[in-house]
Amino acid sequence: MTPKQFLIAAALLVVTQGSANASQSFEESGVLVCVTDKWAETEPEKGHKLVDAAMRCGVVPDNPALEKYAQDCTGKYDYMPDGSWKSAGSCTNSFKSGDKSYETWEEGSHLKEYTYKKTGGTGKYAGASGGGTYMYEGVTDTVFGGRYKGQLILP
């Protein structure tokens, strides 16, 4: 092998190894529709409410290359006497393939848009990261609809 052939082979090896280890990044946006399954309120003091909640959502990406999925979410809400509120929780996202991805979320009166962060998963979503924002509004007392936008990064 000549030095030139060696350099070309080494360069190809570096390029193919680099692309095999490169992560994939997807802009994501779409529709979410959620149903509240549990809304357990307690009032530790007058005007201060704490809520344990559980929700299920259907998520439909705008990009047809990304999979639709179902979410099972839990969270805690804290409503203050002054009308402010905040909440945080987590979701397990289930795909038809059997793979799962996980995320955490934060909502509150102090935010213009609510936030979510991808925290890993199984199968194709093992090591997933990224995140973004979302907003939704009540259609009824237990049904909510809205949109999300962000980024999904797969290792």
N, C-alpha and C positions, 0 to 999 in steps of 0.2 A: 504494500500500500504506500502510495506516494504521500509526502507531507500535505499536499493539497487535498487529496482524497480523505486523509485522516481528519483534516480540519472541517471538511464538509460533513463527514459522518458525525463528528463531535457536535457540530452546530445543529444537525438534525436531531440528535439525541437530546440536546438541551431544549430545543423547541418542542419536541413531542412530550418530554417530561413536564415542561412548564405548562403546556395546554392540558395535560392530564390532571395537574394539580390546581388548575385555575378554577375559581368559583364562578358560578353563574348568577347573574343579578337580573331580576325582573322588576320592572315597574308594575305595581299592582293597584287596581282600583276596581270598584264594583259596588254591588248592592248587597245589603244585609237586612234580613227580616228576623226579628227575635220574638220569642214568646217567654214570658215570665212564668216559671213553674213554682217558685217559692219566693215569698216576700214576708218574712217573719220580723215584725216590728216590736221593739221594746222601747220604753220611755224611761230612762234612768232618772231624769229630772224634767220638770215642766218645760215643754218646747224643745227638748233635746231627744231626737229619735235615733236609734241604732237599728239597722236592718241587715239581716242575713238573707242573701238572695241567690237564686239559681235560675239560669236562663238557658234556652236552647235557641240557636240561630241557624239559618240557612244562608250560605255565602255564595254569591254568583259573581265571579270575576268578569269584567268587561272584556279582557283578553281571552279569546276562546282556547288559547294554548295552555292556559292555567286551569287547574281542576276546580270544579265546584266541590264544596265540602260542608259538613255539618259541624257546629260548635256546641260543646257543653261547657258552660261558664258558671263560675261561682264568684261571689264578691261580697264585700261589706260596705254599707253606706252609712254615713254619719251626717245627720241633719241637725244644724245648730239653731238655737233660738233666734238668732239674727237673720235667718233665712238662707245663710250660706250652707253649702254642703260639699262633701267630697266622698269619693269611693275608689276602691281598688280591688282587683281580683285577678283571676287567671282563667284561661280557656284551653280545652283540649279540642283540636281540630281533627276530625275523622274523615278520611278519604275512602272512596270505593275500593281502592287497591288494598286497604287494610293499614296503610301507613298513617301515622299521626304526626301532627306538629303541635307545638305548645306556644302560648304567648301569655303575657301579662298585660293588664290594662289599667288606665287611670282616668277617672272622670271627676268633674267638680264644677261648681259655680265660678271658680277662679280661672277656668280654661275656656278659650274660644272654641277650640276643638279638642276632643278627647284623644288620648294617645294609646298606642299599643306597641309592644316590643316582642319580636319572635325570640323564643328561648330554646330552640332545638326541636327534636322529634325522633321518629323512628323511620327505618327504611330510607327512602329517597330524601326525607326531611331530617335525618340525623345531622346534627350540627347546623341546622338552619338558623339564620339570623336576619336582622332587618327590623322593620317596623314602620309606623306611620301614624296617621290620624284618622278619626272617624267622627261622624255625628249621626244621631238618629233622633226621632221624635215619636211620641206615643200616638198610635192610631186608636187604641182603646186603652183601658187600664192595664191590660196584659200583653198587648201586641205593639211592637215598635218596628219602625222601618227607617233605613238611612243608607248612607254611602261611606265608603272607606277609600283611602289612597295611601300608598307607601311603597316600600321596597321589600322584596323577598330575595334573600341571598342563600343559595344552596352551595355547599362546599364541593 
